[in-house]
Amino acid sequence: MKKFLKRYFIFTLITLIFCSFSAKGVKIEQLNEKYFITKEKFFVIKEKKNTENTSDSKKYYLTLYEKVKSGSTGYMIYENVKISKKDGKEFITADNLDIDLEIINDKTIKDTKNNLEYK
């Protein structure tokens, strides 16, 4: 009985360790079509619809919406959205994107330059 419990405990421990390793890191597919919102801004990442079937790789774009002084909403579109690692943290990067969007988890993104949290 002791051998069985010892083996069961070791098996459970190893399973837990492997599960925790596989859960780390957010993929761009997990952020696709999710809205991240603050009081003044929000953004969404979407998959670019490719009419040419020459490439199997998926491409994404980020649309950042922001309230302007006139009360209306302006927006910017950023192409080639990717997740990159810097100093052990994951960031959303795109062409000409001038803000640092740190990925906290798949539901929270933090703008480290302006100290804003998008949820």
N, CA, C and O atoms as CSV, one atom per row, in Angstrom:
chain,resi,resn,atom,element,x,y,z
A,1,MET,N,N,0.826,-1.200,0.000
A,1,MET,CA,C,0.000,0.000,0.000
A,1,MET,C,C,0.867,1.259,0.000
A,1,MET,O,O,0.548,2.236,-0.678
A,2,LYS,N,N,1.976,1.234,0.770
A,2,LYS,CA,C,2.854,2.398,0.828
A,2,LYS,C,C,3.514,2.651,-0.522
A,2,LYS,O,O,3.692,3.802,-0.921
A,3,LYS,N,N,3.881,1.569,-1.233
A,3,LYS,CA,C,4.489,1.723,-2.554
A,3,LYS,C,C,3.499,2.377,-3.516
A,3,LYS,O,O,3.862,3.256,-4.297
A,4,PHE,N,N,2.261,1.941,-3.447
A,4,PHE,CA,C,1.229,2.504,-4.316
A,4,PHE,C,C,1.040,3.993,-4.043
A,4,PHE,O,O,0.997,4.791,-4.980
A,5,LEU,N,N,0.928,4.375,-2.777
A,5,LEU,CA,C,0.741,5.784,-2.428
A,5,LEU,C,C,1.946,6.625,-2.835
A,5,LEU,O,O,1.795,7.760,-3.288
A,6,LYS,N,N,3.124,6.072,-2.674
A,6,LYS,CA,C,4.338,6.796,-3.051
A,6,LYS,C,C,4.374,7.021,-4.567
A,6,LYS,O,O,4.682,8.122,-5.023
A,7,ARG,N,N,4.063,5.990,-5.339
A,7,ARG,CA,C,4.031,6.118,-6.803
A,7,ARG,C,C,2.924,7.072,-7.245
A,7,ARG,O,O,3.119,7.872,-8.161
A,8,TYR,N,N,1.794,6.990,-6.612
A,8,TYR,CA,C,0.679,7.886,-6.942
A,8,TYR,C,C,1.058,9.338,-6.661
A,8,TYR,O,O,0.759,10.224,-7.461
A,9,PHE,N,N,1.708,9.579,-5.540
A,9,PHE,CA,C,2.138,10.931,-5.181
A,9,PHE,C,C,3.152,11.463,-6.192
A,9,PHE,O,O,3.047,12.611,-6.626
A,10,ILE,N,N,4.126,10.648,-6.569
A,10,ILE,CA,C,5.138,11.068,-7.541
A,10,ILE,C,C,4.492,11.341,-8.899
A,10,ILE,O,O,4.818,12.338,-9.544
A,11,PHE,N,N,3.590,10.479,-9.336
A,11,PHE,CA,C,2.888,10.677,-10.600
A,11,PHE,C,C,2.096,11.988,-10.593
A,11,PHE,O,O,2.130,12.741,-11.566
A,12,THR,N,N,1.392,12.255,-9.505
A,12,THR,CA,C,0.609,13.486,-9.379
A,12,THR,C,C,1.512,14.711,-9.401
A,12,THR,O,O,1.184,15.709,-10.044
A,13,LEU,N,N,2.621,14.650,-8.723
A,13,LEU,CA,C,3.562,15.762,-8.681
A,13,LEU,C,C,4.144,16.049,-10.063
A,13,LEU,O,O,4.223,17.206,-10.474
A,14,ILE,N,N,4.545,15.019,-10.771
A,14,ILE,CA,C,5.097,15.195,-12.120
A,14,ILE,C,C,4.042,15.749,-13.066
A,14,ILE,O,O,4.344,16.624,-13.878
A,15,THR,N,N,2.825,15.263,-12.977
A,15,THR,CA,C,1.736,15.772,-13.817
A,15,THR,C,C,1.485,17.251,-13.554
A,15,THR,O,O,1.301,18.023,-14.495
A,16,LEU,N,N,1.477,17.646,-12.314
A,16,LEU,CA,C,1.293,19.058,-11.963
A,16,LEU,C,C,2.412,19.924,-12.521
A,16,LEU,O,O,2.153,21.014,-13.031
A,17,ILE,N,N,3.631,19.462,-12.433
A,17,ILE,CA,C,4.770,20.231,-12.947
A,17,ILE,C,C,4.650,20.417,-14.451
A,17,ILE,O,O,4.847,21.527,-14.945
A,18,PHE,N,N,4.333,19.362,-15.190
A,18,PHE,CA,C,4.199,19.481,-16.633
A,18,PHE,C,C,3.027,20.365,-17.034
A,18,PHE,O,O,3.121,21.090,-18.025
A,19,CYS,N,N,1.954,20.326,-16.308
A,19,CYS,CA,C,0.804,21.184,-16.601
A,19,CYS,C,C,1.147,22.649,-16.389
A,19,CYS,O,O,0.699,23.498,-17.159
A,20,SER,N,N,1.914,22.959,-15.383
A,20,SER,CA,C,2.271,24.355,-15.131
A,20,SER,C,C,3.215,24.880,-16.195
A,20,SER,O,O,3.156,26.064,-16.526
A,21,PHE,N,N,4.089,24.036,-16.746
A,21,PHE,CA,C,4.983,24.479,-17.810
A,21,PHE,C,C,4.216,24.755,-19.091
A,21,PHE,O,O,4.530,25.714,-19.796
A,22,SER,N,N,3.233,23.952,-19.406
A,22,SER,CA,C,2.492,24.137,-20.644
A,22,SER,C,C,1.548,25.329,-20.580
A,22,SER,O,O,1.132,25.819,-21.630
A,23,ALA,N,N,1.196,25.810,-19.411
A,23,ALA,CA,C,0.250,26.919,-19.277
A,23,ALA,C,C,0.913,28.280,-19.426
A,23,ALA,O,O,0.216,29.285,-19.561
A,24,LYS,N,N,2.244,28.340,-19.405
A,24,LYS,CA,C,2.924,29.628,-19.482
A,24,LYS,C,C,2.919,30.143,-20.908
A,24,LYS,O,O,3.005,29.369,-21.862
A,25,GLY,N,N,2.817,31.467,-21.044
A,25,GLY,CA,C,2.880,32.095,-22.349
A,25,GLY,C,C,1.514,32.225,-22.987
A,25,GLY,O,O,0.711,31.292,-22.986
A,26,VAL,N,N,1.273,33.396,-23.527
A,26,VAL,CA,C,0.027,33.673,-24.229
A,26,VAL,C,C,0.338,33.700,-25.718
A,26,VAL,O,O,1.329,34.299,-26.137
A,27,LYS,N,N,-0.487,33.067,-26.501
A,27,LYS,CA,C,-0.297,33.053,-27.945
A,27,LYS,C,C,-1.196,34.104,-28.569
A,27,LYS,O,O,-2.227,34.475,-28.010
A,28,ILE,N,N,-0.789,34.574,-29.733
A,28,ILE,CA,C,-1.540,35.623,-30.423
A,28,ILE,C,C,-2.953,35.137,-30.765
A,28,ILE,O,O,-3.886,35.938,-30.816
A,29,GLU,N,N,-3.112,33.843,-30.996
A,29,GLU,CA,C,-4.438,33.301,-31.305
A,29,GLU,C,C,-5.402,33.460,-30.132
A,29,GLU,O,O,-6.610,33.588,-30.332
A,30,GLN,N,N,-4.867,33.452,-28.899
A,30,GLN,CA,C,-5.714,33.620,-27.719
A,30,GLN,C,C,-6.222,35.053,-27.591
A,30,GLN,O,O,-7.248,35.288,-26.953
A,31,LEU,N,N,-5.518,36.010,-28.188
A,31,LEU,CA,C,-5.915,37.415,-28.107
A,31,LEU,C,C,-6.765,37.844,-29.296
A,31,LEU,O,O,-7.286,38.959,-29.312
A,32,ASN,N,N,-6.910,36.983,-30.280
A,32,ASN,CA,C,-7.647,37.310,-31.492
A,32,ASN,C,C,-9.111,37.617,-31.181
A,32,ASN,O,O,-9.801,36.833,-30.530
A,33,GLU,N,N,-9.565,38.768,-31.659
A,33,GLU,CA,C,-10.949,39.236,-31.533
A,33,GLU,C,C,-11.386,39.495,-30.098
A,33,GLU,O,O,-12.584,39.480,-29.815
A,34,LYS,N,N,-10.454,39.729,-29.193
A,34,LYS,CA,C,-10.792,40.139,-27.826
A,34,LYS,C,C,-10.612,41.646,-27.726
A,34,LYS,O,O,-9.654,42.207,-28.257
A,35,TYR,N,N,-11.540,42.288,-27.043
A,35,TYR,CA,C,-11.463,43.731,-26.847
A,35,TYR,C,C,-10.819,44.019,-25.496
A,35,TYR,O,O,-11.203,43.451,-24.474
A,36,PHE,N,N,-9.827,44.917,-25.512
A,36,PHE,CA,C,-9.148,45.351,-24.295
A,36,PHE,C,C,-9.462,46.828,-24.117
A,36,PHE,O,O,-9.170,47.636,-24.998
A,37,ILE,N,N,-10.063,47.189,-22.970
A,37,ILE,CA,C,-10.704,48.496,-22.808
A,37,ILE,C,C,-10.164,49.238,-21.593
A,37,ILE,O,O,-9.916,48.639,-20.546
A,38,THR,N,N,-9.980,50.573,-21.744
A,38,THR,CA,C,-9.781,51.499,-20.626
A,38,THR,C,C,-10.860,52.567,-20.758
A,38,THR,O,O,-11.755,52.452,-21.595
A,39,LYS,N,N,-10.773,53.596,-19.939
A,39,LYS,CA,C,-11.787,54.649,-19.973
A,39,LYS,C,C,-11.718,55.464,-21.270
A,39,LYS,O,O,-12.751,55.839,-21.825
A,40,GLU,N,N,-10.511,55.735,-21.747
A,40,GLU,CA,C,-10.339,56.602,-22.910
A,40,GLU,C,C,-10.026,55.853,-24.207
A,40,GLU,O,O,-10.249,56.381,-25.296
A,41,LYS,N,N,-9.515,54.635,-24.097
A,41,LYS,CA,C,-9.056,53.908,-25.278
A,41,LYS,C,C,-9.509,52.457,-25.221
A,41,LYS,O,O,-9.862,51.937,-24.163
A,42,PHE,N,N,-9.489,51.820,-26.379
A,42,PHE,CA,C,-9.610,50.367,-26.424
A,42,PHE,C,C,-8.966,49.876,-27.711
A,42,PHE,O,O,-8.836,50.619,-28.684
A,43,PHE,N,N,-8.567,48.611,-27.698
A,43,PHE,CA,C,-7.999,48.042,-28.913
A,43,PHE,C,C,-8.456,46.608,-29.079
A,43,PHE,O,O,-8.892,45.951,-28.133
A,44,VAL,N,N,-8.342,46.148,-30.308
A,44,VAL,CA,C,-8.705,44.778,-30.653
A,44,VAL,C,C,-7.666,44.260,-31.646
A,44,VAL,O,O,-7.199,44.996,-32.515
A,45,ILE,N,N,-7.315,42.991,-31.503
A,45,ILE,CA,C,-6.412,42.331,-32.441
A,45,ILE,C,C,-7.259,41.387,-33.282
A,45,ILE,O,O,-8.048,40.604,-32.753
A,46,LYS,N,N,-7.088,41.471,-34.604
A,46,LYS,CA,C,-7.860,40.610,-35.497
A,46,LYS,C,C,-6.945,39.962,-36.519
A,46,LYS,O,O,-5.888,40.487,-36.870
A,47,GLU,N,N,-7.387,38.812,-36.981
A,47,GLU,CA,C,-6.631,38.109,-38.017
A,47,GLU,C,C,-6.908,38.763,-39.359
A,47,GLU,O,O,-8.054,39.057,-39.699
A,48,LYS,N,N,-5.850,38.984,-40.111
A,48,LYS,CA,C,-5.981,39.580,-41.433
A,48,LYS,C,C,-6.505,38.518,-42.387
A,48,LYS,O,O,-5.942,37.428,-42.481
A,49,LYS,N,N,-7.575,38.833,-43.087
A,49,LYS,CA,C,-8.155,37.896,-44.042
A,49,LYS,C,C,-7.289,37.900,-45.291
A,49,LYS,O,O,-7.194,38.908,-45.991
A,50,ASN,N,N,-6.664,36.773,-45.560
A,50,ASN,CA,C,-5.748,36.656,-46.682
A,50,ASN,C,C,-6.491,36.078,-47.877
A,50,ASN,O,O,-6.945,34.934,-47.840
A,51,THR,N,N,-6.615,36.872,-48.937
A,51,THR,CA,C,-7.285,36.384,-50.136
A,51,THR,C,C,-6.345,35.520,-50.967
A,51,THR,O,O,-6.794,34.668,-51.733
A,52,GLU,N,N,-5.036,35.740,-50.815
A,52,GLU,CA,C,-4.056,34.914,-51.518
A,52,GLU,C,C,-3.684,33.745,-50.620
A,52,GLU,O,O,-3.314,33.943,-49.463
A,53,ASN,N,N,-3.775,32.564,-51.129
A,53,ASN,CA,C,-3.456,31.378,-50.341
A,53,ASN,C,C,-2.003,30.953,-50.524
A,53,ASN,O,O,-1.696,29.764,-50.437
A,54,THR,N,N,-1.103,31.902,-50.774
A,54,THR,CA,C,0.302,31.563,-50.993
A,54,THR,C,C,1.028,31.288,-49.692
A,54,THR,O,O,2.025,30.566,-49.691
A,55,SER,N,N,0.561,31.837,-48.594
A,55,SER,CA,C,1.258,31.671,-47.317
A,55,SER,C,C,0.330,31.033,-46.297
A,55,SER,O,O,-0.839,31.400,-46.182
A,56,ASP,N,N,0.870,30.073,-45.563
A,56,ASP,CA,C,0.075,29.419,-44.525
A,56,ASP,C,C,0.106,30.172,-43.211
A,56,ASP,O,O,-0.725,29.924,-42.338
A,57,SER,N,N,1.056,31.095,-43.053
A,57,SER,CA,C,1.174,31.812,-41.783
A,57,SER,C,C,0.070,32.851,-41.658
A,57,SER,O,O,-0.273,33.538,-42.620
A,58,LYS,N,N,-0.474,32.949,-40.464
A,58,LYS,CA,C,-1.541,33.911,-40.214
A,58,LYS,C,C,-0.933,35.254,-39.858
A,58,LYS,O,O,0.082,35.318,-39.164
A,59,LYS,N,N,-1.549,36.319,-40.330
A,59,LYS,CA,C,-1.088,37.663,-40.000
A,59,LYS,C,C,-2.205,38.377,-39.256
A,59,LYS,O,O,-3.388,38.157,-39.513
A,60,TYR,N,N,-1.802,39.234,-38.332
A,60,TYR,CA,C,-2.757,39.930,-37.483
A,60,TYR,C,C,-2.525,41.432,-37.566
A,60,TYR,O,O,-1.428,41.889,-37.890
A,61,TYR,N,N,-3.576,42.193,-37.268
A,61,TYR,CA,C,-3.454,43.642,-37.155
A,61,TYR,C,C,-4.143,44.093,-35.877
A,61,TYR,O,O,-5.037,43.421,-35.363
A,62,LEU,N,N,-3.710,45.240,-35.376
A,62,LEU,CA,C,-4.252,45.806,-34.142
A,62,LEU,C,C,-4.924,47.123,-34.493
A,62,LEU,O,O,-4.333,47.963,-35.171
A,63,THR,N,N,-6.146,47.306,-34.039
A,63,THR,CA,C,-6.851,48.568,-34.220
A,63,THR,C,C,-7.010,49.213,-32.852
A,63,THR,O,O,-7.628,48.644,-31.952
A,64,LEU,N,N,-6.439,50.417,-32.704
A,64,LEU,CA,C,-6.477,51.165,-31.448
A,64,LEU,C,C,-7.457,52.320,-31.614
A,64,LEU,O,O,-7.257,53.194,-32.457
A,65,TYR,N,N,-8.509,52.323,-30.813
A,65,TYR,CA,C,-9.523,53.373,-30.838
A,65,TYR,C,C,-9.285,54.306,-29.661
A,65,TYR,O,O,-8.939,53.868,-28.564
A,66,GLU,N,N,-9.477,55.615,-29.909
A,66,GLU,CA,C,-9.212,56.601,-28.862
A,66,GLU,C,C,-10.192,57.762,-28.999
A,66,GLU,O,O,-10.498,58.206,-30.106
A,67,LYS,N,N,-10.681,58.248,-27.850
A,67,LYS,CA,C,-11.546,59.427,-27.866
A,67,LYS,C,C,-10.704,60.649,-28.198
A,67,LYS,O,O,-9.617,60.836,-27.651
A,68,VAL,N,N,-11.214,61.475,-29.097
A,68,VAL,CA,C,-10.532,62.726,-29.425
A,68,VAL,C,C,-11.306,63.876,-28.802
A,68,VAL,O,O,-12.423,63.687,-28.319
A,69,LYS,N,N,-10.720,65.062,-28.811
A,69,LYS,CA,C,-11.300,66.205,-28.098
A,69,LYS,C,C,-12.698,66.574,-28.574
A,69,LYS,O,O,-13.499,67.080,-27.787
A,70,SER,N,N,-13.006,66.337,-29.826
A,70,SER,CA,C,-14.319,66.712,-30.343
A,70,SER,C,C,-15.426,65.773,-29.868
A,70,SER,O,O,-16.601,65.999,-30.160
A,71,GLY,N,N,-15.058,64.726,-29.141
A,71,GLY,CA,C,-16.062,63.797,-28.626
A,71,GLY,C,C,-16.239,62.574,-29.497
A,71,GLY,O,O,-16.868,61.601,-29.081
A,72,SER,N,N,-15.692,62.610,-30.697
A,72,SER,CA,C,-15.798,61.446,-31.566
A,72,SER,C,C,-14.648,60.476,-31.280
A,72,SER,O,O,-13.803,60.730,-30.421
A,73,THR,N,N,-14.636,59.396,-31.994
A,73,THR,CA,C,-13.614,58.379,-31.783
A,73,THR,C,C,-12.720,58.288,-33.009
A,73,THR,O,O,-13.196,58.158,-34.137
A,74,GLY,N,N,-11.414,58.358,-32.767
A,74,GLY,CA,C,-10.445,58.163,-33.835
A,74,GLY,C,C,-9.807,56.795,-33.689
A,74,GLY,O,O,-9.872,56.188,-32.620
A,75,TYR,N,N,-9.198,56.311,-34.745
A,75,TYR,CA,C,-8.563,55.001,-34.651
A,75,TYR,C,C,-7.306,54.942,-35.509
A,75,TYR,O,O,-7.151,55.691,-36.474
A,76,MET,N,N,-6.416,54.035,-35.133
A,76,MET,CA,C,-5.195,53.752,-35.881
A,76,MET,C,C,-5.117,52.240,-36.076
A,76,MET,O,O,-5.501,51.467,-35.197
A,77,ILE,N,N,-4.620,51.835,-37.229
A,77,ILE,CA,C,-4.452,50.415,-37.524
A,77,ILE,C,C,-2.959,50.118,-37.628
A,77,ILE,O,O,-2.228,50.803,-38.343
A,78,TYR,N,N,-2.516,49.094,-36.911
A,78,TYR,CA,C,-1.114,48.688,-36.906
A,78,TYR,C,C,-1.010,47.270,-37.470
A,78,TYR,O,O,-1.704,46.360,-37.018
A,79,GLU,N,N,-0.146,47.098,-38.450
A,79,GLU,CA,C,0.017,45.813,-39.134
A,79,GLU,C,C,1.083,44.948,-38.464
A,79,GLU,O,O,1.853,45.428,-37.631
A,80,ASN,N,N,1.118,43.686,-38.832
A,80,ASN,CA,C,2.133,42.710,-38.408
A,80,ASN,C,C,2.247,42.596,-36.891
A,80,ASN,O,O,3.331,42.764,-36.333
A,81,VAL,N,N,1.158,42.318,-36.241
A,81,VAL,CA,C,1.136,42.169,-34.783
A,81,VAL,C,C,1.765,40.829,-34.405
A,81,VAL,O,O,1.444,39.786,-34.974
A,82,LYS,N,N,2.670,40.890,-33.426
A,82,LYS,CA,C,3.358,39.692,-32.936
A,82,LYS,C,C,3.526,39.799,-31.430
A,82,LYS,O,O,3.345,40.868,-30.846
A,83,ILE,N,N,3.869,38.692,-30.816
A,83,ILE,CA,C,4.231,38.684,-29.400
A,83,ILE,C,C,5.736,38.472,-29.326
A,83,ILE,O,O,6.271,37.510,-29.877
A,84,SER,N,N,6.408,39.389,-28.634
A,84,SER,CA,C,7.856,39.267,-28.474
A,84,SER,C,C,8.201,39.264,-26.996
A,84,SER,O,O,7.454,39.784,-26.167
A,85,LYS,N,N,9.344,38.670,-26.678
A,85,LYS,CA,C,9.795,38.604,-25.287
A,85,LYS,C,C,10.935,39.585,-25.084
A,85,LYS,O,O,11.838,39.700,-25.913
A,86,LYS,N,N,10.872,40.299,-23.949
A,86,LYS,CA,C,11.909,41.264,-23.597
A,86,LYS,C,C,12.033,41.262,-22.079
A,86,LYS,O,O,11.049,41.494,-21.376
A,87,ASP,N,N,13.219,41.006,-21.576
A,87,ASP,CA,C,13.484,40.953,-20.134
A,87,ASP,C,C,12.581,39.947,-19.415
A,87,ASP,O,O,12.169,40.185,-18.280
A,88,GLY,N,N,12.277,38.839,-20.062
A,88,GLY,CA,C,11.450,37.804,-19.452
A,88,GLY,C,C,9.960,38.101,-19.474
A,88,GLY,O,O,9.171,37.330,-18.926
A,89,LYS,N,N,9.560,39.202,-20.096
A,89,LYS,CA,C,8.142,39.569,-20.183
A,89,LYS,C,C,7.704,39.499,-21.640
A,89,LYS,O,O,8.522,39.618,-22.552
A,90,GLU,N,N,6.412,39.304,-21.847
A,90,GLU,CA,C,5.864,39.243,-23.198
A,90,GLU,C,C,5.200,40.565,-23.543
A,90,GLU,O,O,4.470,41.136,-22.733
A,91,PHE,N,N,5.462,41.050,-24.764
A,91,PHE,CA,C,4.904,42.305,-25.237
A,91,PHE,C,C,4.244,42.102,-26.589
A,91,PHE,O,O,4.655,41.252,-27.379
A,92,ILE,N,N,3.203,42.904,-26.842
A,92,ILE,CA,C,2.582,42.937,-28.156
A,92,ILE,C,C,3.337,43.982,-28.962
A,92,ILE,O,O,3.471,45.128,-28.533
A,93,THR,N,N,3.831,43.586,-30.131
A,93,THR,CA,C,4.544,44.515,-31.001
A,93,THR,C,C,3.854,44.552,-32.356
A,93,THR,O,O,3.216,43.585,-32.773
A,94,ALA,N,N,3.994,45.683,-33.031
A,94,ALA,CA,C,3.443,45.851,-34.369
A,94,ALA,C,C,4.232,46.951,-35.067
A,94,ALA,O,O,4.960,47.710,-34.426
A,95,ASP,N,N,4.081,47.028,-36.377
A,95,ASP,CA,C,4.761,48.072,-37.140
A,95,ASP,C,C,4.263,49.443,-36.696
A,95,ASP,O,O,3.056,49.682,-36.653
A,96,ASN,N,N,5.186,50.340,-36.367
A,96,ASN,CA,C,4.917,51.736,-35.980
A,96,ASN,C,C,4.117,51.893,-34.688
A,96,ASN,O,O,3.614,52.984,-34.420
A,97,LEU,N,N,3.986,50.869,-33.899
A,97,LEU,CA,C,3.289,50.962,-32.610
A,97,LEU,C,C,4.254,51.558,-31.598
A,97,LEU,O,O,5.295,50.968,-31.310
A,98,ASP,N,N,3.916,52.729,-31.053
A,98,ASP,CA,C,4.845,53.445,-30.177
A,98,ASP,C,C,4.547,53.271,-28.691
A,98,ASP,O,O,5.161,53.946,-27.865
A,99,ILE,N,N,3.633,52.395,-28.336
A,99,ILE,CA,C,3.360,52.124,-26.924
A,99,ILE,C,C,3.818,50.701,-26.603
A,99,ILE,O,O,3.817,49.827,-27.470
A,100,ASP,N,N,4.207,50.484,-25.351
A,100,ASP,CA,C,4.644,49.162,-24.906
A,100,ASP,C,C,3.470,48.452,-24.253
A,100,ASP,O,O,3.039,48.835,-23.165
A,101,LEU,N,N,2.956,47.430,-24.901
A,101,LEU,CA,C,1.819,46.674,-24.388
A,101,LEU,C,C,2.322,45.357,-23.805
A,101,LEU,O,O,2.624,44.416,-24.539
A,102,GLU,N,N,2.406,45.304,-22.478
A,102,GLU,CA,C,2.880,44.108,-21.792
A,102,GLU,C,C,1.705,43.177,-21.530
A,102,GLU,O,O,0.649,43.608,-21.066
A,103,ILE,N,N,1.897,41.904,-21.829
A,103,ILE,CA,C,0.849,40.912,-21.610
A,103,ILE,C,C,0.949,40.413,-20.177
A,103,ILE,O,O,1.933,39.775,-19.802
A,104,ILE,N,N,-0.073,40.705,-19.376
A,104,ILE,CA,C,-0.140,40.193,-18.010
A,104,ILE,C,C,-0.722,38.777,-18.043
A,104,ILE,O,O,-0.139,37.847,-17.484
A,105,ASN,N,N,-1.861,38.622,-18.694
A,105,ASN,CA,C,-2.463,37.316,-18.968
A,105,ASN,C,C,-3.358,37.492,-20.186
A,105,ASN,O,O,-3.338,38.555,-20.807
A,106,ASP,N,N,-4.141,36.485,-20.545
A,106,ASP,CA,C,-4.953,36.595,-21.759
A,106,ASP,C,C,-6.153,37.519,-21.602
A,106,ASP,O,O,-6.899,37.721,-22.560
A,107,LYS,N,N,-6.354,38.083,-20.415
A,107,LYS,CA,C,-7.461,39.015,-20.187
A,107,LYS,C,C,-6.996,40.408,-19.797
A,107,LYS,O,O,-7.817,41.322,-19.717
A,108,THR,N,N,-5.705,40.598,-19.553
A,108,THR,CA,C,-5.182,41.887,-19.092
A,108,THR,C,C,-3.907,42.243,-19.848
A,108,THR,O,O,-2.965,41.453,-19.916
A,109,ILE,N,N,-3.897,43.451,-20.418
A,109,ILE,CA,C,-2.733,43.997,-21.111
A,109,ILE,C,C,-2.403,45.325,-20.444
A,109,ILE,O,O,-3.303,46.108,-20.141
A,110,LYS,N,N,-1.110,45.586,-20.212
A,110,LYS,CA,C,-0.705,46.821,-19.541
A,110,LYS,C,C,0.140,47.672,-20.478
A,110,LYS,O,O,1.114,47.193,-21.061
A,111,ASP,N,N,-0.243,48.942,-20.616
A,111,ASP,CA,C,0.550,49.924,-21.347
A,111,ASP,C,C,1.581,50.463,-20.363
A,111,ASP,O,O,1.237,51.250,-19.481
A,112,THR,N,N,2.837,50.053,-20.498
A,112,THR,CA,C,3.855,50.410,-19.513
A,112,THR,C,C,4.304,51.861,-19.633
A,112,THR,O,O,4.797,52.425,-18.657
A,113,LYS,N,N,4.150,52.481,-20.803
A,113,LYS,CA,C,4.549,53.890,-20.948
A,113,LYS,C,C,3.561,54.829,-20.266
A,113,LYS,O,O,3.965,55.789,-19.609
A,114,ASN,N,N,2.274,54.557,-20.419
A,114,ASN,CA,C,1.234,55.430,-19.869
A,114,ASN,C,C,0.625,54.891,-18.583
A,114,ASN,O,O,-0.260,55.523,-18.007
A,115,ASN,N,N,1.085,53.737,-18.128
A,115,ASN,CA,C,0.596,53.092,-16.909
A,115,ASN,C,C,-0.927,52.882,-16.936
A,115,ASN,O,O,-1.632,53.227,-15.988
A,116,LEU,N,N,-1.409,52.310,-18.040
A,116,LEU,CA,C,-2.829,51.989,-18.198
A,116,LEU,C,C,-2.993,50.480,-18.285
A,116,LEU,O,O,-2.148,49.790,-18.854
A,117,GLU,N,N,-4.072,49.975,-17.725
A,117,GLU,CA,C,-4.384,48.554,-17.843
A,117,GLU,C,C,-5.619,48.386,-18.706
A,117,GLU,O,O,-6.671,48.964,-18.435
A,118,TYR,N,N,-5.473,47.588,-19.745
A,118,TYR,CA,C,-6.595,47.242,-20.612
A,118,TYR,C,C,-7.133,45.902,-20.146
A,118,TYR,O,O,-6.379,44.942,-19.986
A,119,LYS,N,N,-8.452,45.841,-19.927
A,119,LYS,CA,C,-9.087,44.579,-19.508
A,119,LYS,C,C,-10.246,44.271,-20.414
A,119,LYS,O,O,-10.916,43.254,-20.235
